[in-house]
């Protein structure tokens, strides 16, 4: 039910603020169809439809109602309060996964609301998971330490929701979730877009996402850091699922990428910077892609000594857990300035600009929306950059 409530709150945040129009108090209705999108699956008559009632002003839950699903997949609610402050969210919990209606419902002006909900049966197999696009972006290269992003689009090409088995590891072993590979020695992986922070956990060779992956396309972005010694670093890692396109973005004027698997395809603008792009098409699942960065800033000093140990333990730290990673990061803070909230916001804005540019180039966002969103993020980025010491 915590997942159901979280989904309801998230959908409520998308609704515009209320206007004050007189409405009859208790003559509202909401109905719809529950459709099982899994082939040859029947109507989920054993499930219930949950109707969450929220206040627009404080976004707090006011009430919760349930209704059965009949043999034809139909459900209905009647006698609903049409108060200007109320908004309704329809959810169906099917197989332990909460499936919402397309949008919150406001009965202030129209007494009759309608919301169809599509559900899917579940599977513990990730055989239908694909990368439509997988990008590794080298964002910055300080001496001895790189900041990178892994982003792209994951597709569940099947008609069942992938639900990780034992996602919390309660059996005493690592749960099997959506796998995301990282280069050897990567530290501090964090979700920037696409998934919840709490769904990310360590896994051999990288991290895993332990939340359900519904059929369809899902964009995501992770950030992580990578220590190195000398003037080169290994960026190779195993791609866990088939990838239509795998790209590595390296900043112009920065380090040099060496790989016999990737072909340079020119340049691309991401955010406020220009990157050289190297590509490998149609990468097979569980295939290892070799790549190396050369001509990096020389690592040295006290931080370099610490990073020698971290680089050797990097893979182990990922598997052992976030506690070990947290310890290593605390140790590194003694040798490096603490990252301020402004710097963290600046990195998020850079990531947002990069994602916007990528989506626009792929034709996934309208030109006007792209320009507006990019200008807002760019203005804020300029403000933060000017305020840096």
N, C-alpha and C positions, 0 to 999 in steps of 0.2 A: 504493500500500500504506500510505502514511502516513495517508490518510483512513480506510482500513479499521481500522488500529490505533487511531486516535483515537476512532472509533465504538465499538470494543470496550471501550476504557477508560471511555468515558462511560456505556455500559450497565452495566459492572461496578460503577460507583459507586452504582447504584440498588439493588444487592443488599444484604440485611441481613448483619450479621456472622455468621460461621459458629458453629454449635454442635458439640459433640463427641459424635458418635454413631458407633459402630462400623459399618464398611461393607466389603464385599468390594472388593479393590483394582482389579481389571481386568476386570470383567464388564459395564461400562456400555455402553449403546447410545444413539445419537441418530439419528432419521430424520425425514423430513418431505417436503413437496411444495414445489416451486418453481413459482409461478403467475405467468404474464405477464398483467398487468392491462390491457395495451393491446389494443384490439379487433382481432380477426383476426390477432394475432401468435402465432407458434408457441412451443412449449416451447423455452427457451434451452438446448438440449443442448450448445451449444458453450461454455457457461460452466462454472465449477466452484463448488462450495460450499466455503467456507473455515470451518474450525472453529478458533477461537482459544481457548487454554487459559490462564486467569489464576489467580493465587493470590489468595485472599480477604484474606490478611493484609497483603501488601505491594502488591497490585493490579498486580504485574508479570507480563508475559507469560511463560509457561513453555514453550509449545509452539504449533505451528500445523500443522494437518492439512488436507488437501483431499480431496474426493470428487467423482466425476462425477455429472452429472444424466442419468438415462436418458430414453428416448423418452416416457415417461409423466410426466416431471417429478419423479420420485422420487429421493431420495438417502439414504444411510445411512452411519453410522460405527459401528464395533464395537471391542471390546477397550479401552474407555475407562477410565481411572483414576477410581475413585469416592472418592478421598481427600477428607476433610472440608474441605480447604483449596482444592479445585479448583472452578472455575466455568467454564462453557463459553458462548461467544458464537458464534452462527451468522451468517454474512454471505455474500451473493452479490454479486460485482462484475459488473454488467451494463451494458455500454455506457459504462464508465468511472465509473459511480455505484455506491457501496456501499449495498446494501439489507440491513438487519439483520432478524433474527427479532424477535418481539414482546418477548422478555424473555430475560435470561441463564438458563441451565439449570444446576441443581444436582442431581447424581446421587447425593448422599450417602444419601438415604433410598429413592429410587426408581431402580432400575437403568436404566429405559427412559425416555429423554427424547424429546420431540417438538417440532419447530418448523417451521411452514410459513413460507415467505418469498415475499412478493409483489414482483415487479419490474415495471418499465415500460420500454418503449422510450423513446428520447430525441428531443427536438426542439430546434432552435435558435430556434424562433419563440415569442414571448411573447403570441401572439394569444389564448390562453385564460386569461391572468392577469386577475384582477379584485380590486378592493378591496371586501370585504364591508362594511368600516367603516374610515374613515380619520379620525384625530383629530389636531388640532394643539392642544397644551396650552401656554399661557403660564404657566410655573411661577413666575418671579420677574422683577421689573423694577427693577433698580438704575439709578441715573442713568447714562444712556449705554449700558447693556448689559442685554440680556434673556437669560434662560435658558428654553429651550423644549424640548418633547418632541413627537415625531411617533410615533404608535402606532396600532395597529389590527390588522386581520385581512386577510391576503392569501389569495386562493383561486386555486389552479390548477384550473380547471374542466374541463380536458381529461383524457385518459387517457395522456399522455406526460409524462415529466419534462422540465422546461425546463432545458436545460444551456447556459449562456452560451457563445457562440463566442469563442474566443481570450480567455478570462477574464483572463489575465495581461498581455494587451497585447503578447505576444511578437512580433507581426507589425509592431510599430512604431506601431500605432493603438490607440485605446481599444477594449477588448473590449465586447461587447454583453451586459450583465447585466440583472438585475431592477432597474428604474428606480424611484427614490424622489425625488420633487420636494422642494425646499427653497425657502424665501423667498430673494429676492435679497439677498446679503450675509451669508448664514448661514455660520458658521465652526465648526470643531472638531466635526464630526458624529462620534458614537460609538455603537456598538451597545450597548443596554442589555438586550435580550432578543430571542430568536428566531433570530439568526444569529451566526456567529462574527465576532470583531473583525477577523480577517485577511481576511474576505470583502468588506469594505467598501472601496470605492475611489471617487475623484472621477469625476463625469460631468457633461456640460453640463446646467445647470439643477438640479443636486442631487448625488446620489450613486447608486451602483449596487451591488448585491449580486452577487457572482460565484460563489456556490455553487449547486448544483443545487436546483431547486424542484420537489419531487415533487407529484403530484396530491393535492388535498385542501386543507385549511385550515391556515394558518400565522400565528400571532400574532407580532407584532414590536414593538419600541420602540427609538427613536433619541433621543439627546439632542444638542442643539447650542446654540450661543450666537449672538447677533445684536446687533451694535453699532448705535446710532442717534444722530442729532443732533437737537437741539431737543427737542420734546415729542411727536413722532409717529413712526411707523415703518410701512413697507409690509410686510404679511404675505402678500400675494398670491403664488401660485405655480401652476405648471402641474401638474395631476393626470395622471400618465402613463397610467393605466389607468382603465376605467370604475369608478365608486365608487357603491355603493348608498346610502351615507350619508357625508357629509363634515361634520365638526363642528369648531368652534373653541371652546375652553374659555378663558375669561378670568376671573381671580380677582375675586370680589365686592369692591367697594371699590377696585378697581384701575383700569387704563386703560379707555377706552371703545372698543368695536369699531364700525367703520363699514364696511358692505358692502351693495351692492345685490343680492348673490347669496345671502346667508345670512339666515335668519329666526330670530329669538330664540325658543327653545323652553323657556324656564324655567331652572331651576337644577339642579345635580347636585353631590353630595358626592364628592370624590376625595381619598383620604388623610384628612388632618385639616382640609381646607379646602373652602369652598363656591365653586362656579364658575357663572358665567352661560354658557349653551350656545347657540350659534348654529349652524344646520344648513342644509345644502343637500342635497336628495335627488337620486339618479339623475344624478350628474355624468358627462358623457361623457368617454371617454378623450382625453388630450391637450388637455383644456379648461382654460383659465386662469380661476382663481377670484380675483376682486379683493377684497381686504380690507385694512383699515388700522386701526392702533391710534392713538388720540388720548389726550390728557391723561396722557401718560407723565411720569415724573419728569424734570425739566429736566436735560439733559446739559450738562456744563461742565468746565472745568479742562483739565489737560494730557491727560487721557484722551480728552476730546471731540475735541481736535485730531488725535490719532492715529486715532480712529474715523472721522473724515471721510475719511481715506485708505483705511481698511479697507472702509468701506461702498462706496466707488466701485470698489475692486478685488475685492470679495467674490466675484462670479461668476467672475472670472479666477482667483482663488486656488483655488477649488474644482476648476477644470479643470486648472490647472497641477500641483496635487498637494499631498500632505500636507506636503512640505518647506516650501513657502511658507506654509502654514497654521501649521506649527510655529514659523516665524520670527515671524509676526505675534503669536502667543500669547506668545512669549518677550518681545517688545517690550512687550506689554500688561502683563506681570507686573511690569515696572519701575514701572508707575503704579498697580498694584492689588496687594493682598495675595495671596500664593500660596494656592491652594486646598489645604487640608489633607486628609489621608486621612479624617479624621472627617467633614469637610464632603462629601467625595465619597460616603462611605457614607450620609450623611444624604440626599443627593439620590437615591441608589439606592433607599433605603427609601421615600421619597416616591413614586418611580415605581412601586415594588412595590405600595404601598397603592392608588395610582390604578388600576393594572391589576386588582387584586383587586376593587375596587368596581365597575369596569366589567364584569368577568366575572360578578360576582354579579347585577348588574342585568340582564344578558343571559340569566340562567338557566344559565350554563355551569359553575357550581361549587355544591356542596351548602352549605346554610346552616351546618352544623356546621364543615365544612372552612374556609369563609370566615371565620367568627368566630375560629377558632383561629389561622389564618394572619395575620389582621389584628391580633389582640391581640399576637402575638409581635412583629410588625414595629412596631406602635405603641409597645410598651414600649421597644424598642431605640431608636426615634426619639426618645422622650422623654429617655432616658439621654444620647444624643448631644447633644441640644439643650441640656440642662442643663450639659453640660461645655464648651459653646462660651464663649469669652471675651466 
